[in-house]
Amino acid sequence: MSERHATVVGDAGRVEAWLYSLIRADAPRGADAHAASVALFDELGNPQDDRPAIHVVGTAGKGSVAASITAGLMAAGERVATHYSPHAYDLRERFTIDGVLPPWVDVIAAAGEVADAASRLEQPPTFFAATTAIAIELGRMAGVDRFVIEAGIGGRVDATNVMSRADVITVVTAIGLDHTDVLGTTVSEIAAEKAAVVRGRRHVVLGPQPDSEAIDVVYRVAGQNSVEVLDVEPTGDIRLDARATASVALGLLGYTVAEVPARLAGRFESHDIAGRRVVFDGAHNPMKLGALAETLPETAAVVVAAVGSNKPLTECAAILAAMGEVLIVTTFGPPVGEPGPRSWSMGELSGALLAAGAGRVLEATGAELAAAVENESEPGDLVVVTGSFLHLGDVRERLTASHV
């Protein structure tokens, strides 16, 4: 790491500040973002191709599948660097080594290499490309045997689509409508974008799909590229589907899925807070919210929700409205005028929930959330916090601090 970049990303705070500075109004998207990622990895010497990898793409279930694959690889004796997206509470959730968060000293070193490479580019990389590169650099530094890389929103133009080895195993999880402004407005278009990563590879594991159009597209793209498709039989349970998908991918290596179920921050994460069963889940589109609703053991007494302004409000509200007896609406996002993802306003989400038939809807700022949850629930009740990863940390901190 150069001395200049050691000062830029010399401690944890500076690493995060540098990464978040890459979230900007003029940040590249689509093909331009992919080109910036390719340039970044070229500048780093393409460490992603130094060892074999498993590339997980899809709309829902990517994190659970990646975690199950990681556990299976570790049980077989491999050392593994895993890239997840997004994180819920700690930036380091995006890049684990052997299933645990790396120490900040290692993250700082890896980020320094990435920042140094980025400084030599004509165009800065995206936040997502930079975090992907940090995950790869951490794996290289640790001398892992394999990378497990969870893609972001797409496939063909995703920042993670930079691996050129033929032995990369592709895994496609459930595909649905999301990020339609970049990927296309139909399931077929989105499936084509995600399946495009199979080019130059030998195998694709196709997880259970809710839409036959996605299956047809994956088979067509795989056939055009002489890639073998391995189907995963649906189990009827989303969590078991993830393990079954991981099992087929591991089977290609002669391994089996680990017996201990993988647990990820912000994915059906359950806590006892003041006697209440509180579930934190970053479900942020209709597909993921529907999966969460199916997984809940009962109707929640309270649902705390915020929904990204780039998500379909009516469809998300329809699922949330039936999820709880009381809906507490909140918001997230940067100050007005600053770039970055933000939520629909409280009034917009409240209106959509009421239109969808929600019984009781309240609005609460961050400072009001703990009191609202306490007033609307009792010990023993189920409380669900969902709608986005971007408000989970704030809500969890407020509920825990107030012992609600």
N, C-alpha and C positions, 0 to 999 in steps of 0.2 A: 504494500500500500504506500502510495506517495505521501510525503509529509503534508502536502496541501490537503489531500483528501482525508488524512487522519484527523485534521481539524474540522473538516466538514461533518464527518460521521464518527467522531471520537468518543462518543458515549451513547447510551441508549436513547436519551432525549434527542440528540442530534440525528441519530439514525431515523427515528420516527419523523422528525421535522423534515429531513431531506426527502423521505419517501412521500409524505403527504404534500410536499411542495410540487410533486409530479401530478397531483390531481388539480387540473387547471382547465379553464374554459376552452382553451385551444388545444387540449390534448388530442392526439390522433385517435381515430376510431376505425374499426373495420380493417380494410386492407392496409391502410396507412399505419395503424397500430401494430399489425403483424410485421410489416416491413421494419418498423423501429425495433421490434423484438429480435428479429433475425439479425439486424445490424449489431445490437447489443451482444448477442451470443457470439457472433463472429469476432467481435472485439475482445471477448473473453477467451477466445480460442476454442469455442464450442465444447465445453466440458460436459454438456448433456449427452454427447455421443461417446464418452469415455467408457461407459458401462451400460448394461442392458436396462430396460425400463418397461414399466407398465403405464399406459396412458389411458386415463378414465375420462370419458366425455359423456354428456347427456344433460338433461334438464333437472331431473330429481334423482336423489340417491347416490350421487357421486361420492360425497364425503364418507358415507357409511360403507360403500363398496371399497373405497381406497383404504379405509381403516381396517376392514376385515382382511384385505389382501396383505396389508402391512403386518398384521398380527400373524397371518399364516406364514409369510416369508421369515419372520423372526423365529417362529416356532421351528422352522426347518433349518435354522442356524445362520440365516443371512443377516447382514447388517443393511439397514434400509434408510434412505432419506425420502421423506414423504412431503409433498407439497399439497396443501389444502387451501380452499378458498370458499367463503371468506373466513375471517376470524371473528370471534364473539367478544372476547375480553382482552386478550393479550396478542399483540402482533406476532409473537413467536409461534402461535398456533398454526400459522401458515407454513412453517417449515420445521417438522420434527425429525429428529435423528433417533432411530430405534424406538419410535413411539413416544418419546418424551421431548419436552421443550428444550432446545439447546441453550447453554448459558449465554448471557448477553455478550461476554467477551468474544465468543465465537461468532455471534451474529454481527458484532461490530467489525470484526476482521473481514467477514464475507461481504458485508455491505460496503466496506472500504474498497474492495476489489471491483465491485459492481459500479460504485460511484466513479471510480477512476476510469473505468471503461466508458461509462456514460458521458464523461466529460470530453471524450475524444470524438463524439458523434455530432453530426450536424443537427440532429433533432433529438431532444431528450426522450427517453423511453416513457412508457406509461407506468403508473404505480404498479399495476399488475405484472407487467413485464419485469420490472425491477425486483419485485418480491419473488417471482418465479426464479430469476437468476440468483438471488440470494439463497434460495432453497437448494439449487444445484451446486452453488459454490460451497455451501455448508456440507453437502454430501461428498463433494470432492475432497474437501479438507479432512473429513472424518474417515475417508477411505472406505465408503460403503460399497456393498456388492451390487446394489440395484437402486434405481429411482422408481418411486410411485408418484405419478404426476396427475393431480386433479386439474382438469381444464377449467377455464372460466366460463364465459357465456356462450362460447361457440365451439368451433373445431377448425375449419379451414383457415380462418384468419385469427384464430385465438393465439395469444402470446405464447402458449405452451406448445404450439405446433412447430417445433424447431428441431425435433429428433429425426435423424435420417437413417438410423440403423434398421435393417430389415427384421431384426429379432424383437423389435418393440411390439409388445402385445397390446392391442387396443381393446378396451372395454366400453361398450355403449350401454348406459343405463336408460331409464325411462325418458322418453322424449315428449315434450308438450309445448304449448305456446308460451314463450317468454322472450324478452328482448327482441320483440318483433321489429323494432326500428332498425336493427342491425342484421338480424338473421333471416327475416322473411315473415310473412303474415300467415302462412299455413304450416301445418305439421310436416308436410312433404318438403317444403323449402328449408325448414329448420333441420330436419333429418339429413338432408343432403349436405348442409353446411357442416354438421357434426360428423357425418360418416366420411367426409372427404379426407380426414386424417389417416385413413387406412392405406392411402397410396404409398406404395413402396414397402408395405409390410406383408406378413404372411397370414396372421390370424386376427380375427375380430370376435370377441365374445359379446353376443347380443342378449342383454338382460330382458326380462319380461317387459312388454310394451303395452300401454293402454290403447294404442291406436295402430290398426293394421297398416295404415299408410307408412308409418315409420319403419315397420318391418320390411315392407316392399322396397322402400328406398335403400335401406342398408344392404339388402341382398343385391339390389341392382348395382350400387356403387362397388360393393365387394366383388361382384362378378366382373365388372369392367376392369378391375385391378388385380384379378386372379388371387383374391384373398379368401381364405377359408372362413366360413361363418360357423360358430358354435352357438347353438341356441340354448337358452336357459329356460327350463320349465318353470312356469309361475307357480307359486305356493299358495297364493291367496292372502298372504300376509306380507306387507311391505318390508318389514325388518328381516323376515326370513328370505325374501327375494334378494336382498342385498347379500346375505350370506351365501345363498345359492349361486349368485353371479360371481362372487369372489371365489367360490369353490371351483367353478369351471375354469376360471383364469389360472388359479393355482395348479389345477390338474394338468395344464399344458406344461408345467415345470416339474410335474411328478410330486407335487406337494398337496396337502390337504388344508382345509380352512381351520383356523385355531378354534378351540372349544369355547374360549372366553369371548363373549360378545364385545365388539369394539364400542367404545364410548367416546363421543366427541362433544366438546363444549358447544352449547347452544343448539344441540340436536336432541330433542326430547330429554333434556337435562333436568333432573328432578331434585328438589331440595325440600327439607322441612324447615319452614320459617314461621316461627311463633305458632307451631301446631298445624299450620296450613300446608297442604301438599302443593308446592309451586313448581310448575313445569315451564322451563324456558326453551323456546323453540323458534329458530330464525326463519320459519316458513314464510316465504315472501312472494309467492305467486299462487294462482288458483290451484295448480297441480300439487304444490307442496302443502298448502293449507288443507286441501282435501285429504291428503295422506295423514296429516296431523289429526284431523277430525276423526278419521277412521281408527286411529291408534289410541285416542283418549278412552279411558275406561268408562267415562260417564260425562254427562253435560257438566261443564265447569260452573261453579258458583259465580266466578268473575273471570273475564277475559280482558287483559290489558293489551291494547292493539295500537299500532301505528303502521301505515302502509306507504311504501315508496311512491312518489308522485309519478314514476314511470311505469307503474303497475296498473292493470285494469281494475279500476275502483269498484265498479258494479259487481264484477265476478268475485273479487276478494271479499267484498262486504257480504255477499250472499252466503258465503261459507262461514264467515266469522259470526254472522247474526244467529246462526243455529248452534254455535259452539258453546255459548254461555248464557246464563240467566241474566247477568249484568255485563254490559260492555263498557269498559272505561277507555276512552279514546285519548291518545296523547300524540306527540309529534317528535320528530328528530330533524337534524340538519344543521348546516353552518349558518352563521349570521347572514341576513339579507345582503345580497351583493357579492358574497364570496362563493367560489365554485365548489361543487361537491353535491353528493346525493342528498335529497331532502324528502320529507313525507308530504302527503296530502295534508291540508289544514285540518284542524279538529272539526271545524264546521262541515267541511266537505265529506269527511269520513262518517261523521255522525249522521248527516243527511242520507248517505248511502245505506247505512245500517238500518235506519228507521224505515227507509223505503223497502228494504229487504225483509222487514218484519221483525226486527229485533225488539225485545220487550222493553228493556230499560237501558238507556244509553246516557253516560255521563262523560263530561270532558274534564281533563285534569292536566295541568302543567306538571313538569318534573317535580317541583316542590310540593305539589298537592297529591301526588300519586300514592304515597304510603298511607296517608290518612284516608284516601278514598277506598283503597283496598281493605283497610282495617274496618271501615264503616260498613262495607258491603259484603263482608265474609266473616266466617267464624272458624275457630280451630276445627280441624277435620275436613274443611272444605277444600275442593280442588280449585286452584287459581292457575290460569294459563297466561303467559306473556309471549306474544307472537306478532307476526306481521312483517318483521324485518330483523336482520342481525344488528342493525344500527342503533337500536335503542335497548337491546338486552342488557348491556353492561350498566347503563345508567339506571335502569329499573331495578336490576338485581342489587346494585349498591345501595339504592334508596330503601328498598324493602328490608335488606339485611341490616342496614344501619339503624333503622327504626324498629327492628324486631317485629315487623308486622306479621 
